[in-house]
Amino acid sequence: MISKKPVTIISGFPGAGKTTFLNRIIHQHPSKKFTIIENELGAINIDSQLIISL
């Protein structure tokens, strides 16, 4: 049997608060495990340095 996992897709314009939202969710649920797949289009990878690693 295949187990199903919930998936949430977060998208928006640059500066819309996506990284802030992710960091807030991670802080509010420290006992949960998250997998974050980031698709950054810029030449310099900035968001991966801003997302909290606990």
PDB file of N, CA, C and O in Angstrom:
ATOM      1  N   MET A   1       0.845  -1.185   0.000  1.00  0.00           N
ATOM      2  CA  MET A   1       0.000   0.000   0.000  1.00  0.00           C
ATOM      3  C   MET A   1       0.889   1.247   0.000  1.00  0.00           C
ATOM      4  O   MET A   1       1.874   1.320   0.735  1.00  0.00           O
ATOM      5  N   ILE A   2       0.536   2.196  -0.811  1.00  0.00           N
ATOM      6  CA  ILE A   2       1.283   3.445  -0.902  1.00  0.00           C
ATOM      7  C   ILE A   2       0.721   4.433   0.117  1.00  0.00           C
ATOM      8  O   ILE A   2      -0.484   4.680   0.151  1.00  0.00           O
ATOM      9  N   SER A   3       1.597   4.994   0.944  1.00  0.00           N
ATOM     10  CA  SER A   3       1.128   6.001   1.907  1.00  0.00           C
ATOM     11  C   SER A   3       1.122   7.370   1.248  1.00  0.00           C
ATOM     12  O   SER A   3       2.029   7.711   0.489  1.00  0.00           O
ATOM     13  N   LYS A   4       0.102   8.142   1.543  1.00  0.00           N
ATOM     14  CA  LYS A   4      -0.041   9.475   0.965  1.00  0.00           C
ATOM     15  C   LYS A   4       0.440  10.519   1.957  1.00  0.00           C
ATOM     16  O   LYS A   4       0.204  10.400   3.160  1.00  0.00           O
ATOM     17  N   LYS A   5       1.105  11.528   1.456  1.00  0.00           N
ATOM     18  CA  LYS A   5       1.596  12.638   2.269  1.00  0.00           C
ATOM     19  C   LYS A   5       0.986  13.927   1.747  1.00  0.00           C
ATOM     20  O   LYS A   5       0.898  14.124   0.535  1.00  0.00           O
ATOM     21  N   PRO A   6       0.564  14.806   2.643  1.00  0.00           N
ATOM     22  CA  PRO A   6       0.025  16.081   2.168  1.00  0.00           C
ATOM     23  C   PRO A   6       1.119  16.955   1.566  1.00  0.00           C
ATOM     24  O   PRO A   6       2.262  16.941   2.022  1.00  0.00           O
ATOM     25  N   VAL A   7       0.757  17.705   0.548  1.00  0.00           N
ATOM     26  CA  VAL A   7       1.703  18.597  -0.134  1.00  0.00           C
ATOM     27  C   VAL A   7       1.070  19.975  -0.225  1.00  0.00           C
ATOM     28  O   VAL A   7      -0.105  20.105  -0.571  1.00  0.00           O
ATOM     29  N   THR A   8       1.848  21.003   0.084  1.00  0.00           N
ATOM     30  CA  THR A   8       1.407  22.381  -0.049  1.00  0.00           C
ATOM     31  C   THR A   8       2.381  23.102  -0.973  1.00  0.00           C
ATOM     32  O   THR A   8       3.595  23.023  -0.783  1.00  0.00           O
ATOM     33  N   ILE A   9       1.859  23.793  -1.957  1.00  0.00           N
ATOM     34  CA  ILE A   9       2.692  24.566  -2.881  1.00  0.00           C
ATOM     35  C   ILE A   9       2.521  26.034  -2.535  1.00  0.00           C
ATOM     36  O   ILE A   9       1.401  26.543  -2.485  1.00  0.00           O
ATOM     37  N   ILE A  10       3.640  26.712  -2.295  1.00  0.00           N
ATOM     38  CA  ILE A  10       3.630  28.133  -1.975  1.00  0.00           C
ATOM     39  C   ILE A  10       4.283  28.868  -3.140  1.00  0.00           C
ATOM     40  O   ILE A  10       5.417  28.570  -3.515  1.00  0.00           O
ATOM     41  N   SER A  11       3.569  29.816  -3.700  1.00  0.00           N
ATOM     42  CA  SER A  11       4.131  30.581  -4.810  1.00  0.00           C
ATOM     43  C   SER A  11       3.771  32.049  -4.633  1.00  0.00           C
ATOM     44  O   SER A  11       2.859  32.392  -3.881  1.00  0.00           O
ATOM     45  N   GLY A  12       4.487  32.895  -5.323  1.00  0.00           N
ATOM     46  CA  GLY A  12       4.198  34.320  -5.260  1.00  0.00           C
ATOM     47  C   GLY A  12       5.325  35.128  -5.846  1.00  0.00           C
ATOM     48  O   GLY A  12       6.382  34.599  -6.193  1.00  0.00           O
ATOM     49  N   PHE A  13       5.086  36.403  -5.950  1.00  0.00           N
ATOM     50  CA  PHE A  13       6.083  37.321  -6.489  1.00  0.00           C
ATOM     51  C   PHE A  13       7.251  37.490  -5.525  1.00  0.00           C
ATOM     52  O   PHE A  13       7.098  37.245  -4.328  1.00  0.00           O
ATOM     53  N   PRO A  14       8.419  37.904  -6.022  1.00  0.00           N
ATOM     54  CA  PRO A  14       9.552  38.191  -5.135  1.00  0.00           C
ATOM     55  C   PRO A  14       9.151  39.237  -4.094  1.00  0.00           C
ATOM     56  O   PRO A  14       8.524  40.246  -4.419  1.00  0.00           O
ATOM     57  N   GLY A  15       9.518  38.984  -2.856  1.00  0.00           N
ATOM     58  CA  GLY A  15       9.206  39.924  -1.776  1.00  0.00           C
ATOM     59  C   GLY A  15       7.808  39.774  -1.214  1.00  0.00           C
ATOM     60  O   GLY A  15       7.375  40.598  -0.409  1.00  0.00           O
ATOM     61  N   ALA A  16       7.092  38.732  -1.626  1.00  0.00           N
ATOM     62  CA  ALA A  16       5.709  38.553  -1.169  1.00  0.00           C
ATOM     63  C   ALA A  16       5.616  37.963   0.241  1.00  0.00           C
ATOM     64  O   ALA A  16       4.538  37.980   0.835  1.00  0.00           O
ATOM     65  N   GLY A  17       6.718  37.442   0.789  1.00  0.00           N
ATOM     66  CA  GLY A  17       6.708  36.902   2.149  1.00  0.00           C
ATOM     67  C   GLY A  17       6.717  35.390   2.236  1.00  0.00           C
ATOM     68  O   GLY A  17       6.389  34.836   3.285  1.00  0.00           O
ATOM     69  N   LYS A  18       7.080  34.710   1.168  1.00  0.00           N
ATOM     70  CA  LYS A  18       7.096  33.250   1.171  1.00  0.00           C
ATOM     71  C   LYS A  18       8.106  32.694   2.174  1.00  0.00           C
ATOM     72  O   LYS A  18       7.778  31.781   2.931  1.00  0.00           O
ATOM     73  N   THR A  19       9.316  33.224   2.191  1.00  0.00           N
ATOM     74  CA  THR A  19      10.349  32.747   3.116  1.00  0.00           C
ATOM     75  C   THR A  19       9.964  33.066   4.555  1.00  0.00           C
ATOM     76  O   THR A  19      10.172  32.239   5.443  1.00  0.00           O
ATOM     77  N   THR A  20       9.413  34.239   4.802  1.00  0.00           N
ATOM     78  CA  THR A  20       8.955  34.610   6.141  1.00  0.00           C
ATOM     79  C   THR A  20       7.862  33.651   6.603  1.00  0.00           C
ATOM     80  O   THR A  20       7.856  33.222   7.756  1.00  0.00           O
ATOM     81  N   PHE A  21       6.948  33.319   5.715  1.00  0.00           N
ATOM     82  CA  PHE A  21       5.873  32.368   6.023  1.00  0.00           C
ATOM     83  C   PHE A  21       6.448  30.997   6.391  1.00  0.00           C
ATOM     84  O   PHE A  21       6.039  30.401   7.388  1.00  0.00           O
ATOM     85  N   LEU A  22       7.387  30.500   5.595  1.00  0.00           N
ATOM     86  CA  LEU A  22       7.998  29.202   5.884  1.00  0.00           C
ATOM     87  C   LEU A  22       8.705  29.207   7.238  1.00  0.00           C
ATOM     88  O   LEU A  22       8.552  28.270   8.022  1.00  0.00           O
ATOM     89  N   ASN A  23       9.474  30.255   7.514  1.00  0.00           N
ATOM     90  CA  ASN A  23      10.182  30.335   8.795  1.00  0.00           C
ATOM     91  C   ASN A  23       9.213  30.375   9.971  1.00  0.00           C
ATOM     92  O   ASN A  23       9.480  29.773  11.011  1.00  0.00           O
ATOM     93  N   ARG A  24       8.094  31.073   9.819  1.00  0.00           N
ATOM     94  CA  ARG A  24       7.099  31.147  10.888  1.00  0.00           C
ATOM     95  C   ARG A  24       6.488  29.778  11.148  1.00  0.00           C
ATOM     96  O   ARG A  24       6.323  29.378  12.301  1.00  0.00           O
ATOM     97  N   ILE A  25       6.151  29.060  10.083  1.00  0.00           N
ATOM     98  CA  ILE A  25       5.574  27.710  10.234  1.00  0.00           C
ATOM     99  C   ILE A  25       6.574  26.773  10.914  1.00  0.00           C
ATOM    100  O   ILE A  25       6.193  26.002  11.794  1.00  0.00           O
ATOM    101  N   ILE A  26       7.839  26.831  10.519  1.00  0.00           N
ATOM    102  CA  ILE A  26       8.870  25.974  11.115  1.00  0.00           C
ATOM    103  C   ILE A  26       9.014  26.282  12.606  1.00  0.00           C
ATOM    104  O   ILE A  26       9.136  25.359  13.412  1.00  0.00           O
ATOM    105  N   HIS A  27       9.004  27.552  12.985  1.00  0.00           N
ATOM    106  CA  HIS A  27       9.117  27.952  14.400  1.00  0.00           C
ATOM    107  C   HIS A  27       7.901  27.523  15.219  1.00  0.00           C
ATOM    108  O   HIS A  27       8.044  27.113  16.371  1.00  0.00           O
ATOM    109  N   GLN A  28       6.717  27.614  14.639  1.00  0.00           N
ATOM    110  CA  GLN A  28       5.491  27.290  15.370  1.00  0.00           C
ATOM    111  C   GLN A  28       5.294  25.793  15.566  1.00  0.00           C
ATOM    112  O   GLN A  28       4.529  25.386  16.440  1.00  0.00           O
ATOM    113  N   HIS A  29       5.962  24.975  14.779  1.00  0.00           N
ATOM    114  CA  HIS A  29       5.801  23.518  14.856  1.00  0.00           C
ATOM    115  C   HIS A  29       7.171  22.836  14.938  1.00  0.00           C
ATOM    116  O   HIS A  29       7.560  22.119  14.015  1.00  0.00           O
ATOM    117  N   PRO A  30       7.905  23.055  16.037  1.00  0.00           N
ATOM    118  CA  PRO A  30       9.274  22.511  16.122  1.00  0.00           C
ATOM    119  C   PRO A  30       9.348  20.986  16.156  1.00  0.00           C
ATOM    120  O   PRO A  30      10.396  20.417  15.848  1.00  0.00           O
ATOM    121  N   SER A  31       8.258  20.316  16.522  1.00  0.00           N
ATOM    122  CA  SER A  31       8.304  18.853  16.596  1.00  0.00           C
ATOM    123  C   SER A  31       7.968  18.188  15.260  1.00  0.00           C
ATOM    124  O   SER A  31       8.120  16.973  15.131  1.00  0.00           O
ATOM    125  N   LYS A  32       7.523  18.942  14.280  1.00  0.00           N
ATOM    126  CA  LYS A  32       7.178  18.382  12.969  1.00  0.00           C
ATOM    127  C   LYS A  32       8.377  18.388  12.039  1.00  0.00           C
ATOM    128  O   LYS A  32       9.285  19.207  12.177  1.00  0.00           O
ATOM    129  N   LYS A  33       8.366  17.472  11.099  1.00  0.00           N
ATOM    130  CA  LYS A  33       9.408  17.411  10.080  1.00  0.00           C
ATOM    131  C   LYS A  33       8.859  17.984   8.784  1.00  0.00           C
ATOM    132  O   LYS A  33       7.725  17.699   8.398  1.00  0.00           O
ATOM    133  N   PHE A  34       9.668  18.791   8.117  1.00  0.00           N
ATOM    134  CA  PHE A  34       9.269  19.407   6.860  1.00  0.00           C
ATOM    135  C   PHE A  34      10.285  19.064   5.780  1.00  0.00           C
ATOM    136  O   PHE A  34      11.481  18.952   6.047  1.00  0.00           O
ATOM    137  N   THR A  35       9.805  18.903   4.590  1.00  0.00           N
ATOM    138  CA  THR A  35      10.671  18.792   3.423  1.00  0.00           C
ATOM    139  C   THR A  35      10.356  19.980   2.542  1.00  0.00           C
ATOM    140  O   THR A  35       9.209  20.167   2.135  1.00  0.00           O
ATOM    141  N   ILE A  36      11.357  20.784   2.242  1.00  0.00           N
ATOM    142  CA  ILE A  36      11.161  21.986   1.441  1.00  0.00           C
ATOM    143  C   ILE A  36      11.943  21.825   0.145  1.00  0.00           C
ATOM    144  O   ILE A  36      13.155  21.611   0.153  1.00  0.00           O
ATOM    145  N   ILE A  37      11.233  21.930  -0.955  1.00  0.00           N
ATOM    146  CA  ILE A  37      11.860  21.906  -2.271  1.00  0.00           C
ATOM    147  C   ILE A  37      11.727  23.307  -2.828  1.00  0.00           C
ATOM    148  O   ILE A  37      10.622  23.810  -3.029  1.00  0.00           O
ATOM    149  N   GLU A  38      12.853  23.922  -3.072  1.00  0.00           N
ATOM    150  CA  GLU A  38      12.860  25.318  -3.515  1.00  0.00           C
ATOM    151  C   GLU A  38      13.280  25.394  -4.981  1.00  0.00           C
ATOM    152  O   GLU A  38      14.246  24.757  -5.401  1.00  0.00           O
ATOM    153  N   ASN A  39      12.548  26.171  -5.731  1.00  0.00           N
ATOM    154  CA  ASN A  39      12.874  26.386  -7.138  1.00  0.00           C
ATOM    155  C   ASN A  39      13.095  27.885  -7.315  1.00  0.00           C
ATOM    156  O   ASN A  39      12.170  28.626  -7.647  1.00  0.00           O
ATOM    157  N   GLU A  40      14.310  28.311  -7.095  1.00  0.00           N
ATOM    158  CA  GLU A  40      14.634  29.737  -7.186  1.00  0.00           C
ATOM    159  C   GLU A  40      15.135  30.049  -8.588  1.00  0.00           C
ATOM    160  O   GLU A  40      15.979  29.336  -9.131  1.00  0.00           O
ATOM    161  N   LEU A  41      14.613  31.115  -9.162  1.00  0.00           N
ATOM    162  CA  LEU A  41      14.946  31.444 -10.543  1.00  0.00           C
ATOM    163  C   LEU A  41      16.099  32.431 -10.680  1.00  0.00           C
ATOM    164  O   LEU A  41      16.614  32.626 -11.781  1.00  0.00           O
ATOM    165  N   GLY A  42      16.508  33.051  -9.590  1.00  0.00           N
ATOM    166  CA  GLY A  42      17.566  34.052  -9.668  1.00  0.00           C
ATOM    167  C   GLY A  42      18.938  33.444  -9.894  1.00  0.00           C
ATOM    168  O   GLY A  42      19.144  32.250  -9.678  1.00  0.00           O
ATOM    169  N   ALA A  43      19.866  34.269 -10.326  1.00  0.00           N
ATOM    170  CA  ALA A  43      21.237  33.817 -10.575  1.00  0.00           C
ATOM    171  C   ALA A  43      21.955  33.470  -9.265  1.00  0.00           C
ATOM    172  O   ALA A  43      22.847  32.622  -9.250  1.00  0.00           O
ATOM    173  N   ILE A  44      21.563  34.125  -8.172  1.00  0.00           N
ATOM    174  CA  ILE A  44      22.173  33.881  -6.863  1.00  0.00           C
ATOM    175  C   ILE A  44      21.125  33.241  -5.958  1.00  0.00           C
ATOM    176  O   ILE A  44      20.017  33.758  -5.823  1.00  0.00           O
ATOM    177  N   ASN A  45      21.479  32.107  -5.336  1.00  0.00           N
ATOM    178  CA  ASN A  45      20.560  31.389  -4.456  1.00  0.00           C
ATOM    179  C   ASN A  45      20.543  32.050  -3.086  1.00  0.00           C
ATOM    180  O   ASN A  45      21.433  31.809  -2.270  1.00  0.00           O
ATOM    181  N   ILE A  46      19.544  32.878  -2.829  1.00  0.00           N
ATOM    182  CA  ILE A  46      19.460  33.624  -1.579  1.00  0.00           C
ATOM    183  C   ILE A  46      18.552  32.930  -0.570  1.00  0.00           C
ATOM    184  O   ILE A  46      18.915  32.818   0.601  1.00  0.00           O
ATOM    185  N   ASP A  47      17.372  32.458  -0.998  1.00  0.00           N
ATOM    186  CA  ASP A  47      16.384  31.912  -0.072  1.00  0.00           C
ATOM    187  C   ASP A  47      16.895  30.718   0.719  1.00  0.00           C
ATOM    188  O   ASP A  47      16.532  30.573   1.886  1.00  0.00           O
ATOM    189  N   SER A  48      17.720  29.862   0.137  1.00  0.00           N
ATOM    190  CA  SER A  48      18.212  28.704   0.875  1.00  0.00           C
ATOM    191  C   SER A  48      19.032  29.119   2.082  1.00  0.00           C
ATOM    192  O   SER A  48      19.120  28.364   3.051  1.00  0.00           O
ATOM    193  N   GLN A  49      19.627  30.284   2.050  1.00  0.00           N
ATOM    194  CA  GLN A  49      20.393  30.789   3.188  1.00  0.00           C
ATOM    195  C   GLN A  49      19.496  31.438   4.229  1.00  0.00           C
ATOM    196  O   GLN A  49      19.908  31.609   5.376  1.00  0.00           O
ATOM    197  N   LEU A  50      18.269  31.807   3.846  1.00  0.00           N
ATOM    198  CA  LEU A  50      17.352  32.489   4.750  1.00  0.00           C
ATOM    199  C   LEU A  50      16.384  31.550   5.450  1.00  0.00           C
ATOM    200  O   LEU A  50      15.821  31.915   6.483  1.00  0.00           O
ATOM    201  N   ILE A  51      16.174  30.352   4.919  1.00  0.00           N
ATOM    202  CA  ILE A  51      15.251  29.404   5.526  1.00  0.00           C
ATOM    203  C   ILE A  51      15.943  28.764   6.723  1.00  0.00           C
ATOM    204  O   ILE A  51      17.080  28.300   6.634  1.00  0.00           O
ATOM    205  N   ILE A  52      15.229  28.751   7.842  1.00  0.00           N
ATOM    206  CA  ILE A  52      15.769  28.264   9.109  1.00  0.00           C
ATOM    207  C   ILE A  52      16.007  26.755   9.051  1.00  0.00           C
ATOM    208  O   ILE A  52      15.182  26.009   8.523  1.00  0.00           O
ATOM    209  N   SER A  53      17.109  26.326   9.582  1.00  0.00           N
ATOM    210  CA  SER A  53      17.414  24.907   9.693  1.00  0.00           C
ATOM    211  C   SER A  53      17.462  24.561  11.173  1.00  0.00           C
ATOM    212  O   SER A  53      18.337  25.035  11.896  1.00  0.00           O
ATOM    213  N   LEU A  54      16.530  23.741  11.622  1.00  0.00           N
ATOM    214  CA  LEU A  54      16.492  23.341  13.037  1.00  0.00           C
ATOM    215  C   LEU A  54      17.001  21.952  13.226  1.00  0.00           C
ATOM    216  O   LEU A  54      17.039  21.455  14.352  1.00  0.00           O
TER     217      LEU A  54
END
